[in-house]
Structure formats: structure tokens, C-alpha cells
Amino acid sequence: MENNTLGRILRENREKQKLSKQKVCRGLCTVMALSRYESDERIPDKFLMDALLERLGFQPSKYEFVASDQEFEYSMKRAQIEKLLYEKRDVQACREALQEYEKQVQEKERLHRQYILLKKGLILGREEKYSDAINVFEQALKCTECSETNVANQTDILLTNTETELLYLIGKFLYIDGKKKDACTYFRMLKNQMEQRPAGKEKWKEYYPCILYRLAQCEFEAYNYGASYELILQAEKVLIENYEYDCLYEVLELKEIICARLGIAKKTNENLQLALKLMAMGENGKFTKEGLNLWENTASQQL
């Protein structure tokens, strides 16, 4: 029996999807390097392997890698940064942790530089410096030869989870900063890209409903209530099917407003109360056992 090596996983899935090596490795490594990885002549580091798998539509968390001491240290630094930014919400400590991380990263380590720029941009967003944050996000995209122009012109472009997150955040911050027309350009672009390649995308479930919600807002403000209603129903459906509740309250709230404008009678209040109750039962963005049971029962009834 042939061993299922990382190289074989890369090669067989790339060929199965009829993807060129150039598309898969854009901005990550050379075509020659990818050829060596696929033939198991060389083993990529953990972060590069994650990115290559994401380009192919897989979740790296489903695979086990033997990390080097350096890779393990980088992973620990990232975990610390995530905790400071999202759990403790300590911007200054997070900034200092990023500086320590940056000192260890070499210029050629593009994925680490991209990660650092992503987090720097998020900190700027916390400080409501949206234009500065967008500039940093655009710099981060350049680390892997990605840009809004590339994605807009190539519907079949392959994105890593970080690239998807960066493009979404640019759209989000443009919207918050009042540049709604530009923001919707990003959201439509990402919607089209995600619908081309939805399978296996970890970021798809996280961002697709939010993108639908933002587009529904844009259509509503343009008085296109019918289009807005279709988008918001789609967002609600995806959230319920995937047991997600991150932007559920906002989705249901907008749905209620749209229904009022269209004269459609919908029982939205119960769902709004449920969403609020679920969020109150969460801990650090995660469900408690009671909240998960309640959500599974309710979602099952609505499918």
C-alpha cells in the first residue's frame, strides 16, 4: 500500500482539481520548490504547508505535522498574540508581542511578515485608524503577490485563509469608514470568489454570511429591498445550517427592518431573542454546553 504522504496529498488534489502549479504556489514558493514538495524530495515548513493546503481548499487542522523547534516557537508566539488581541483585548501588550515576533522573522519569511501586518492592521482598526489599517492590509497582501486587482480579474484565483481575511477586512473597514461603494466592490468580489470555491474553506463559514449581510445593507440603502431581502435570507440560512451566531443578531435585525419595508409578516422577534440569549450564554466567543444544546435544537427545527 502506498503511503499517503504530504507530497502525494498536494499532487493528487492539485491534479484532481486541474490546477496549475503556478496557481497553487503564487507568492508562496517557486514552481520548482512545489514540484519537490509534491515528489517528497523536500518537506515544506508547517506554515507554508498550511498555506498550500488552504489554496487547495483544505483545512490544515485536519492534518498532523511534525514542527521544528522554530516553527513551534512561532506557533506559541501566535497563540499569545491571539489571546492578547481577542481574549484579553490588551492592545499595548499585543503590540509588544508583535514586536518581539517581528525581531525573529527574516525578510524572506513572507507568511510570517503577512501575519504580523494583519495583526498590526487589526490593532489600528481597534484604534479607529481605518485608512492606516487598510494600507497595512494592502501591504500584507503584497507579501503573497495578492491584490484586489488580481482577485477581481481572476475569478478562479486561489486564496489562503489569511488572504481571504485581509480582503474581507479591507471591505469591512472601508464600510465603517463611510466608503460603502468601495466596500461593496470588495464584498461582491469575495462573494463571487467564495461561491466559485466553497468546499473545505475554513474562512468561508466565518466570512460568507457577514459578506451577504454587508451586501444586503448596501442594497437596502440603495432602496433595492427585494435584492436585500434575498441576501439576508441567504445569510440567515448559512448561519443556521453551520450553527454560527457571530453576526446572527445583526442579520435578524436587518431582516426585520426589510420585512417591515416590504410589508412581509415574519416572526423575527423570537429569533432575535434567541440570538441575544445565545450570545449571553457564550464564553469568549464560544458556546457553553447549554448554549450549544439550545442552538442545535433550534437550528434543527428551522432547517
C-alpha positions as CSV (number, residue, x, y, z in Angstrom):
1,M,0.0,0.0,0.0
2,E,1.4,3.4,-1.0
3,N,1.9,5.8,1.9
4,N,-0.3,8.9,1.9
5,T,2.5,11.5,2.2
6,L,2.1,15.2,2.3
7,G,3.6,15.4,-1.2
8,R,1.1,12.9,-2.5
9,I,-1.8,14.8,-0.9
10,L,-0.7,18.0,-2.6
11,R,-0.1,16.5,-6.0
12,E,-3.2,14.3,-6.2
13,N,-5.5,17.1,-5.1
14,R,-4.0,19.7,-7.3
15,E,-4.3,17.4,-10.3
16,K,-7.8,16.3,-9.4
17,Q,-8.9,20.0,-9.4
18,K,-6.9,20.6,-12.6
19,L,-4.9,23.4,-11.1
20,S,-1.6,24.5,-12.4
21,K,1.4,24.6,-10.1
22,Q,1.7,28.4,-10.7
23,K,-1.8,29.0,-9.4
24,V,-1.2,27.0,-6.2
25,C,2.2,28.4,-5.3
26,R,1.7,32.0,-6.3
27,G,3.5,34.2,-3.8
28,L,4.3,31.2,-1.6
29,C,7.2,29.4,-3.2
30,T,8.7,28.7,-6.7
31,V,7.2,26.2,-9.1
32,M,10.4,24.2,-8.7
33,A,10.0,24.1,-4.9
34,L,6.4,23.0,-5.2
35,S,7.5,20.2,-7.6
36,R,10.0,19.0,-5.0
37,Y,7.3,19.1,-2.2
38,E,4.9,17.1,-4.4
39,S,7.5,14.4,-5.1
40,D,8.5,14.3,-1.4
41,E,12.1,15.4,-2.2
42,R,11.7,18.2,0.3
43,I,9.3,19.0,3.2
44,P,7.8,22.5,3.5
45,D,7.7,24.1,6.9
46,K,4.4,24.0,8.7
47,F,3.2,27.5,7.8
48,L,3.9,27.0,4.1
49,M,2.2,23.6,4.1
50,D,-0.8,25.2,5.8
51,A,-1.0,27.9,3.1
52,L,-0.6,25.4,0.2
53,L,-3.4,23.2,1.7
54,E,-5.7,26.2,2.1
55,R,-5.1,27.2,-1.6
56,L,-6.4,23.7,-2.4
57,G,-9.4,24.2,-0.2
58,F,-8.4,22.0,2.8
59,Q,-8.3,22.7,6.5
60,P,-4.7,22.2,7.7
61,S,-6.0,21.5,11.2
62,K,-7.1,18.1,9.9
63,Y,-3.5,17.1,9.2
64,E,-0.7,16.4,11.7
65,F,2.7,17.9,11.1
66,V,6.0,17.4,12.9
67,A,7.1,21.0,13.6
68,S,10.6,22.1,14.1
69,D,11.6,24.0,17.3
70,Q,11.5,27.3,15.4
71,E,8.0,26.5,14.0
72,F,6.8,25.5,17.4
73,E,8.1,28.8,18.9
74,Y,6.4,30.8,16.1
75,S,3.1,28.9,16.8
76,M,3.4,29.7,20.5
77,K,4.0,33.4,19.7
78,R,1.0,33.5,17.5
79,A,-1.2,31.9,20.2
80,Q,0.0,34.5,22.7
81,I,-0.8,37.3,20.2
82,E,-4.3,35.9,19.5
83,K,-5.0,35.7,23.3
84,L,-3.9,39.2,23.9
85,L,-5.9,40.6,21.0
86,Y,-9.1,38.7,21.3
87,E,-9.5,37.4,24.9
88,K,-7.6,40.0,27.0
89,R,-8.1,42.8,24.4
90,D,-4.8,44.3,25.6
91,V,-3.7,46.3,22.6
92,Q,-0.4,47.5,24.1
93,A,0.7,44.1,25.2
94,C,-0.3,42.7,21.8
95,R,1.7,45.4,20.1
96,E,4.8,44.5,22.2
97,A,4.3,40.7,21.5
98,L,4.2,41.5,17.8
99,Q,7.4,43.5,18.0
100,E,9.1,40.5,19.7
101,Y,7.8,38.2,17.0
102,E,9.0,40.6,14.3
103,K,12.5,40.6,15.6
104,Q,12.8,36.9,14.9
105,V,11.3,36.9,11.4
106,Q,13.6,37.2,8.4
107,E,12.8,39.3,5.4
108,K,12.3,36.2,3.2
109,E,9.7,34.7,5.7
110,R,6.8,36.2,3.8
111,L,4.0,34.3,5.6
112,H,5.2,35.5,9.0
113,R,5.5,39.1,7.7
114,Q,2.0,38.8,6.3
115,Y,0.6,37.6,9.7
116,I,2.4,40.4,11.6
117,L,1.0,43.0,9.2
118,L,-2.5,41.5,9.5
119,K,-2.4,41.9,13.3
120,K,-0.9,45.4,13.1
121,G,-3.8,46.4,10.9
122,L,-6.4,44.9,13.3
123,I,-4.8,47.0,16.1
124,L,-5.1,50.1,14.0
125,G,-8.7,49.2,13.5
126,R,-9.3,48.9,17.2
127,E,-7.9,52.5,17.4
128,E,-10.4,53.5,14.6
129,K,-7.5,54.4,12.3
130,Y,-9.2,52.7,9.4
131,S,-7.3,54.3,6.5
132,D,-4.0,53.3,8.1
133,A,-5.2,49.8,8.7
134,I,-6.3,49.4,5.1
135,N,-2.9,50.5,3.9
136,V,-1.3,47.9,6.2
137,F,-3.6,45.2,4.9
138,E,-2.7,46.0,1.3
139,Q,1.0,45.7,2.2
140,A,0.2,42.3,3.8
141,L,-1.5,41.1,0.6
142,K,1.6,42.0,-1.4
143,C,3.6,39.5,0.7
144,T,2.0,36.7,-1.3
145,E,1.5,38.6,-4.6
146,C,-2.2,39.2,-3.9
147,S,-4.3,42.3,-4.5
148,E,-7.8,43.4,-5.2
149,T,-7.0,43.7,-8.9
150,N,-5.8,40.1,-9.0
151,V,-8.9,38.8,-7.3
152,A,-11.3,41.0,-9.4
153,N,-9.7,39.9,-12.7
154,Q,-9.3,36.2,-11.8
155,T,-12.5,34.5,-10.5
156,D,-10.6,31.2,-10.2
157,I,-7.7,32.7,-8.1
158,L,-6.7,30.6,-5.1
159,L,-6.6,32.2,-1.7
160,T,-5.2,31.3,1.6
161,N,-7.3,31.9,4.8
162,T,-5.1,34.9,5.6
163,E,-5.6,36.4,2.2
164,T,-9.4,35.9,2.5
165,E,-9.3,37.6,5.9
166,L,-7.3,40.5,4.6
167,L,-9.6,41.2,1.7
168,Y,-12.7,40.9,3.9
169,L,-11.2,43.3,6.5
170,I,-10.4,45.9,3.8
171,G,-14.0,45.8,2.8
172,K,-15.2,45.9,6.4
173,F,-13.0,48.9,7.3
174,L,-14.0,50.8,4.1
175,Y,-17.6,50.3,5.0
176,I,-17.1,51.5,8.6
177,D,-15.1,54.5,7.3
178,G,-18.1,55.5,5.1
179,K,-16.7,54.3,1.7
180,K,-19.6,52.0,1.2
181,K,-19.4,51.8,-2.6
182,D,-15.8,50.7,-2.5
183,A,-16.6,48.3,0.3
184,C,-19.3,46.6,-1.7
185,T,-16.9,46.1,-4.5
186,Y,-14.7,44.0,-2.2
187,F,-17.7,42.2,-0.8
188,R,-19.1,41.3,-4.2
189,M,-15.7,40.2,-5.4
190,L,-15.2,37.9,-2.3
191,K,-18.8,36.6,-2.7
192,N,-18.1,35.6,-6.3
193,Q,-14.7,34.0,-5.3
194,M,-16.2,32.0,-2.4
195,E,-19.1,30.7,-4.5
196,Q,-16.6,29.5,-7.1
197,R,-14.6,27.5,-4.4
198,P,-16.8,27.0,-1.3
199,A,-15.7,23.4,-0.4
200,G,-13.4,23.0,2.6
201,K,-12.8,26.7,3.2
202,E,-12.5,27.4,6.9
203,K,-12.9,31.1,6.3
204,W,-16.0,30.6,4.1
205,K,-18.3,29.8,7.0
206,E,-16.8,32.7,9.0
207,Y,-17.0,35.4,6.4
208,Y,-19.6,34.4,3.8
209,P,-22.6,35.2,6.0
210,C,-21.0,38.5,7.0
211,I,-20.4,39.4,3.4
212,L,-24.0,38.6,2.5
213,Y,-25.1,40.8,5.4
214,R,-23.0,43.8,4.3
215,L,-24.2,43.4,0.7
216,A,-27.8,43.3,2.0
217,Q,-27.1,46.6,3.8
218,C,-25.8,48.1,0.6
219,E,-28.9,47.0,-1.4
220,F,-31.2,48.3,1.4
221,E,-29.6,51.7,1.4
222,A,-30.0,51.8,-2.4
223,Y,-33.7,51.1,-1.9
224,N,-33.3,47.7,-3.6
225,Y,-35.4,46.0,-0.9
226,G,-36.1,42.8,-2.9
227,A,-32.4,42.1,-3.5
228,S,-31.6,43.0,0.1
229,Y,-34.2,40.5,1.3
230,E,-32.8,37.7,-0.8
231,L,-29.3,38.3,0.5
232,I,-30.4,38.5,4.2
233,L,-32.4,35.2,3.9
234,Q,-29.3,33.6,2.4
235,A,-27.1,34.9,5.2
236,E,-29.6,33.6,7.9
237,K,-29.8,30.2,6.2
238,V,-26.0,29.8,6.1
239,L,-25.6,30.8,9.7
240,I,-28.3,28.4,10.9
241,E,-27.0,25.5,8.8
242,N,-23.5,25.9,10.2
243,Y,-24.5,26.6,13.8
244,E,-22.8,30.0,13.6
245,Y,-24.0,33.1,15.5
246,D,-21.3,35.6,15.2
247,C,-23.4,38.2,13.2
248,L,-26.8,36.5,13.6
249,Y,-28.3,39.3,15.7
250,E,-27.4,41.9,13.1
251,V,-28.7,39.6,10.3
252,L,-32.1,39.1,12.0
253,E,-32.4,42.7,13.0
254,L,-31.9,43.8,9.4
255,K,-34.3,41.1,8.2
256,E,-37.0,42.6,10.5
257,I,-36.4,46.1,9.0
258,I,-36.6,44.8,5.4
259,C,-39.7,42.8,6.1
260,A,-41.4,45.9,7.5
261,R,-40.5,47.9,4.4
262,L,-41.8,45.1,2.1
263,G,-44.9,44.5,4.2
264,I,-44.0,40.9,4.9
265,A,-45.1,39.4,8.2
266,K,-42.3,37.4,9.7
267,K,-41.8,36.0,13.2
268,T,-38.5,37.6,13.7
269,N,-38.8,38.7,17.4
270,E,-38.4,35.1,18.7
271,N,-35.3,34.6,16.7
272,L,-33.9,38.0,17.9
273,Q,-34.5,37.0,21.5
274,L,-32.9,33.6,20.8
275,A,-29.8,35.2,19.3
276,L,-29.4,37.5,22.2
277,K,-29.8,34.7,24.7
278,L,-27.2,32.5,22.8
279,M,-24.7,35.3,22.8
280,A,-25.2,35.9,26.5
281,M,-24.6,32.2,27.1
282,G,-21.3,32.3,25.2
283,E,-17.8,32.5,26.8
284,N,-15.0,34.3,24.9
285,G,-16.9,33.9,21.6
286,K,-17.7,30.2,22.2
287,F,-20.8,28.3,23.2
288,T,-21.3,26.9,26.7
289,K,-22.7,23.4,26.7
290,E,-26.2,24.7,27.4
291,G,-25.9,27.3,24.7
292,L,-24.7,24.7,22.2
293,N,-27.6,22.3,23.0
294,L,-30.1,25.2,22.7
295,W,-28.7,26.3,19.4
296,E,-28.6,22.7,17.9
297,N,-32.2,22.1,18.9
298,T,-33.4,25.4,17.5
299,A,-31.4,25.2,14.3
300,S,-32.7,21.6,13.7
301,Q,-36.3,22.9,13.9
302,Q,-35.6,25.7,11.4
303,L,-33.8,23.6,8.7
